Amino acid sequence: MNWKIVLLLSLFGVVVGFAGVFGLSGTGEVIVWLIVFLIYALILGRRLESDFFVHALLAAILAGLWVGIIHAAFIKTYVAHNAQLRAGRSMMPKTAHPRLIMVMIGPFIGAVTGVVAGLMAAVAGNLFKRKKKAVPQE
């Protein structure tokens, strides 16, 4: 397990987290995450020999944690720039602390989306493996 690459890839979550604080949401956020997962796949596929899925999954879970922490830390700005969150906030139980919920939900969302990232990384890893085998080594 290459923890350094997992940690470095997870830092995309910091960037997306701050983008979310300042209004990135909905379709735009989905597109950004797909681009990030494509980058995960390319980097993992080129740098690793195996375990592409697990590395991408762990990076996405950690990225989700970063996003949750950043959104919780800047909750007033985050809510001010995300109108759909203000509407959904009224449906949350009054006893639930919004910051705690954000930090708890972040890794869960990271795990769910990490499956997509992992599948993309597994495909890329297998493609790069085939490419390496096809090149004759002298």
RAQUIZI-V103204 format. One record per pair of residues at least 24 apart in sequence whose ideal C-beta (glycine too) atoms are under 7 Angstrom apart, sorted by sequence separation. I is the first residue (numbers start at 1). J is the second residue. If there is no record, write none. Layout:
# RAQUIZI-V103204
i->I j->J
i->I j->J
This chain:
# RAQUIZI-V103204
i->12 j->36
i->75 j->99
i->72 j->99
i->72 j->102
i->9 j->40
i->71 j->102
i->72 j->103
i->9 j->43
i->68 j->102
i->69 j->103
i->68 j->103
i->68 j->105
i->68 j->106
i->67 j->106
i->68 j->107
i->65 j->106
i->5 j->47
i->64 j->106
i->65 j->107
i->64 j->107
i->64 j->109
i->65 j->110
i->2 j->48
i->61 j->107
i->64 j->110
i->20 j->67
i->63 j->110
i->62 j->110
i->6 j->55
i->10 j->59
i->13 j->62
i->17 j->66
i->21 j->70
i->61 j->110
i->1 j->51
i->5 j->55
i->9 j->59
i->13 j->63
i->17 j->67
i->21 j->71
i->60 j->110
i->61 j->111
i->12 j->63
i->13 j->64
i->16 j->67
i->20 j->71
i->6 j->58
i->10 j->62
i->14 j->66
i->18 j->70
i->2 j->55
i->6 j->59
i->10 j->63
i->13 j->66
i->17 j->70
i->21 j->74
i->60 j->113
i->61 j->114
i->13 j->67
i->17 j->71
i->60 j->114
i->6 j->62
i->10 j->66
i->14 j->70
i->21 j->77
i->21 j->78
i->25 j->82
i->57 j->114
i->60 j->117
i->20 j->78
i->23 j->81
i->56 j->114
i->57 j->115
i->22 j->81
i->23 j->82
i->25 j->84
i->21 j->81
i->57 j->117
i->56 j->117
i->57 j->118
i->56 j->118
i->56 j->120
i->53 j->118
i->56 j->121
i->53 j->119
i->55 j->121
i->53 j->121
i->52 j->121
i->53 j->122
i->52 j->122
i->52 j->124
i->52 j->125
i->45 j->121
i->40 j->117
i->44 j->121
i->48 j->125
i->37 j->116
i->41 j->120
i->45 j->124
i->33 j->113
i->37 j->117
i->40 j->120
i->41 j->121
i->44 j->124
i->45 j->125
i->40 j->121
i->44 j->125
i->38 j->120
i->41 j->123
i->42 j->124
i->45 j->127
i->46 j->128
i->37 j->120
i->41 j->124
i->45 j->128
